[in-house]
Amino acid sequence: MKEYLVIFEWAGSNYSAYVPDLPGCISTGKTIEETELNVKEAIELYIDTLKEDGQLVPEPTVRGKAISVAA
């Protein structure tokens, strides 16, 4: 099992998500929860396609952490 960082963004009328370690792996949804389900499916399909094409599955390398600051 691998764990990839997913970035979620509000896109004005829906949410979008992308996976920095998997170029082009993106998804959208009306809510964060829907977007999370959709991007999980996108990651699984992305990895399945890589395997079918005989390509290596990238190791997760990107990490994230929220940092609190006074604003």
Buried (B, 14 or more C-beta within 10 A) or exposed (E): EEEBEBEBEEEEEEBBBBBBBBEEBBBBBEEEEBBBEBBBEBBEEBBEEBEEEEEEEBEBEEEEEEEEEEE
